[in-house]
């Protein structure tokens, strides 16, 4: 199933690339050799993308990061060029039946030029937003009998550590977390991007061990943890990093509240939330980590006080945020259903293209009263 998914994605990408090359070639025909330059550049950028994806682990960290950045940036360019060409084709079709543009080749060239300028500006702003994460502050109170206590939670998701998100960037993230002086740190999945090898080779566990949280650091698997070399390597890395990995399990903290962690839904054999919470003291607050924000009613039915999720990246770059909003009951942000509070984070880092267009990189700081 996994390989079938990747084959579909590759075929879809190839279709997009062929379409944008053909359309660009047609648009640039009036300006001669530029059409050849455009076609060659698109092929080279696609090659950089494939090279980074397939052979990234074979390069030195610096080369791998550069190739990946170029290749992933190409994806953003490709999406926006596709949108531009599709809209232009729609206008051409309308113009065929109801003529209102006299010089269509000139119009297409003008739209293409404007599109490239707009895309460049959007990508510059988007990269700036990615490199300047925001902090979201929440105050949440348990509906259970109050113990008149309060903790500060720092919650992060989707760090996607690997080639693009390297040890240097992780060091900055750890500094951000520690600056909040949290009582507990929760990682809602996709700590690892894909392969564990660049994470281990860069000794990123050294940085993660610098997280300061008196009540501990807890994490769960996201879907990306299932794309790499296997569960054993992931478990070993979490242990070396001083992170408690919850896999369909829970931890009672200070005999006061539970941290409950579900394995990602990509694992078809994961337990139900009812099974995981069956033996717990339900008079105590429960905080659930569930990477993908699907079936929100599960948490409400199982007396969960707070569910923290990630996965969606809030679409990462427009129009992905609109797609995410249509796919999930809560694709991003805060919601309360019954006595259960939900927060879906757009992620501290991200997969692939390092651009935030219509979304933000974020860390969540929660004042939790119970």
N, C-alpha and C positions, 0 to 999 in steps of 0.2 A: 504494500500500500504506500509506504514511504517513497519508494523509487518511482511508483506510478505518479505520485504527486509532483515530484521533481521533474519528471519527464513532461508532464502537462505544463508546468511553469516554463520550462525551457522552450517548448513549442510555442507557447503564447508570446514569450519574449522575442523569439525569432520572427514571428508574424509581425509584431510591432516594429521591429527593426527593418524588415523588408519594406513595410508600408512607408515608414518615415524616410527611408533612403530613396525610394521611388518618387515620393512626393517632393522631397527636397531637390532631387535631380530635375524634375519637371519645372519647379519654381525657378531654379537657378539657370535654366537653359538660356535665357536672354543675356546672361552675363558670362557666357563662355566657360572657361576652365574652372570656375568656382564650383561648378557642379561636381567635377571630379574630385576636387579637394574635399568637398563636403562628404561625398560617398566614402572616400578613403579614410577620412577622420572618423566617421561613424563606425566603420569596420574595426579600426584600431582601438577605439574606445570600448567596443563590445569585446574585443579580444582581451583588453586589460581587465574587464569585468570577469570573464571566464578564467583568466589566468589567476587572478586573486582568489576566486572561489575554489578552484581545483588544486592549484599548486602553492597557495599562500604559505602553508607550513614548511615548504621547502626553501623559502627565501630567508634572508636575515630579517630581523624584526623591522628595521627601517625600510628596506625595500618592500617587504610585504605590506606594511602600512601605507606606503605611497601608492603602490599598485592598487590596493583595495580602495583607497580614497578616490582615485581617478575612476576606477571601474564603477563604484557605487554612485558617484556623482553623475555618471553617465545615465544611470537609471532615472534620476530626477529629470535630467534633460530630455530623455526619451519620452517620459510620460507627458511632459508639457508640450513637446513638439507634436506628439500624437494628438493631444487635445486641439492644438492650433490647426493642424492639418485637417482634422475631422470637421471642425467648425467652418473652415474655409471651404471644404467640399460641400457642406450643407448649403452655404451661401451660393456656391457655384450652381448647385442643383436648383435652388429657388430662382437664381438669375436666368437659368435656361428657360424656365416657363414664364417668368415675369421679369424681363430685362430691366435692370436699374444700374448696372455697372457696364460701361462701354468698353473699357480696356481691362479685361480680366487678368492677363499675364502681369500687367503692371500692378494691379490690385493684390494679386497673390504674392508678388515680390515684396510689396510694401508691408503686408501683414506678417510675412515671414521675418522681415527685418525688425519690425516692432516687437514681435514675439520673442526673438532672441535677446533683445535689450531688456524686456520685462523679465524673462527667465533669469538672466544674469543678476538683476537687482534682487529678485526674490531669493535666489540661492545665496547671495552675499548676506542678506538679512537672516535667512534661515540658518546659515552656519553660525552666525553671531548668536542667535537664540539658543542653538544647541550648546554652544560653548559657555553660556551664561545661565545655568540652571536656576529655577525659581524655588522658593520655599513656600509650601502651602501649610497654613496653620488651621487646625481643627480643635474644637472642644467637644468632647463626647462624654456623656454620663450613662452609666449602666442603669438599666431598669430594675436590677436585682436589689435586695435589701442592702443599703449602703454600709460599707465598712468605714466610711469617712476617710478614704485614702485617695491619693492621686499619684499617677506616674506620668512621666514624659516618654512617649514612644516616638522614635524616628523610624519611619517606614520607607523603604525604597524597593523598587522593582526594576527589572529589565536593564541590568548593568551590562549584560552581553560582553563580558570580559573575553578578550582574545587578541586578535591581530589589530583591529581598529581601535578598540578600547583597551589601551595597553597599561602597563604598570604605572607609568607617569600620570596618566589621567586618573587611574584608580586612587593614587595617592591624594589627588585633589578631592576626590569624592569622600575619602576617609576623613580628611581634614574638615570638610563641610559637615559630616555627621558628628564628629567629635566637638565641633564648635557649638553644637546645640546642647551638649552635656546631657545626653539621653540616659534614662534609667534602663531602657531596653531597646534593642534594635531588631527590626523585623524585615526580612528580605522575601518579597512575594514572588519569587521565581525568576527564571532566566538570568541567573547570576553568570552563567557560562553562555557564550554565544553559540558555539557549535562544537568545535574541537577543544578538548581539554589540554592538548599539547602546548600551544603557545602560552596558555595560562600557567602551566607547570614550569615550562622553560624559563619564563620571566619571574618565577618565584613570587607570584602574586599573593600567595598565602602570607608572605611577610607583611604586606600592607594590610590585609584583612585582620591580621592578629593585632593591629594597632587600634582597632575600634575599641573605644572605652565605653562600656555599658555594664554597670554593676549587676544587673539582673540577667545579663547574657545577650547573645546574638543568636537568633533563630531564623531558619530559612526553609524553603520548600523547593521542589523541582518545578521548573516550567517546562513548556514543550521543547525548548531548545536543548535542555539537558539530555533529551532522548535522541538527539541527532549526532552525538559524538561517538566516543570510543567505548562507552558502556557504563553501567551503573557503578561498578566497583571503583573506577577511577574518580567518579564524581563524589562518592562517599568518602574516599580517602582524602580528597582535596578539602571537603568541608571539615573533616576532622582535623587536618593540619591547620586549617584557618580558624579553628576555635569557634566554628559555627555549628549549632545543633540542627541537624537536618531532620525535619519531621516528614515522614513518609506514611501517610494515613495513620498518624499517631498524634499524641498530645503530650504536653509537659505542664505539670502543675508548678507554678512559680510562687515561691514564698508561702505556699499553702493558701494563697489568696485568689489566684485567677489562673485560667488555663490558656495556653497557646496551643491551638489545634492546627495541624498542617495536613492538607490533602495533597496526595500525589496529583500530577497534572492529568487532565481528562484524556490526554493522548494515550495514557495507560488504560486500556479497556478493562483491566482487571483491578482497578483501584476500588477501594471499599466505598460504600455509601457513607454519607455523613452521619446517618443514624447509627451505623455499625461503629464508626470511630468514636462517637460520643456516648455510646451505650452505658459504659461503666463510670461516667463522670458524675461528680456532684453538681447538679444543675442549679444549686443555690449560689454557686460561685460564678463570676463572670467568665465568659468564653470569648476569646479573640481568634478568629479563623483566618488562616492564610490559604487562599485558593487562587491559583494563578489566573485562570481564565474565568471571567465573570459570567458564567452561564448558570442557569437555573438558580436565580437568586432566592427563590422561595425555599430552597433547601435549608439555608441558614436560618431563615425566619421560623420554619417549622421545628428546627432543632435547638431553639432557645439560645441562639448565638447573639452576643451583644454587638460585635463589630466584625465585619468581614473586610479584609484588605485583598485587593486583586491588582493585576497589571495586564500584561499581554497585548492590549489593544494599541498602545503607544498614542492613543487618540488619533489614529490614522497616520501619525508621523508627519506627513506633508499633504497639503490639500491636493485633490479632493478626498484623500483617505479618511479624514475626520468625518466627512458626510457619510461615507460607506460604513464606518464603524458605528456611527449613530443609528444607522438603519439595521445593523446586524445584532446589536445587543440592547437589552432593556436599559442597561447603564453602561455605555461605552467609555465614559470618562466622568470623573467628579463624584459628588456626594449624593446619597439617597438614603431615606429612611423608610423601611417597610415594617409596620407593626412596631415591635420593640428593637428591631435590628437596624443598626447603622451600617452603611456600605460606603466604601471609597475605592474607586478604580483609578489608579494612578496612570499617567501617561508615560511614566518611567524616567529614571534618572539619566540613563544613557539611551541607546537604541540599537537596533539591528541595521546594518548596511549604511545607507546614505546619511551623512552627518548634517542633516538639515531639519529644522523645525519650521514648517510653513503651515500656519493654522493650528499649531499645537505648541507645547513647551516641554522642556526637560525639567523635572521637578523632584524634590524631596518633600516628604510629608511629615510634619511634626504634629503630634496629637497629644493634647492634654486629656488623659483618660481618668475620669472620676468613677469610683466604685465603692 
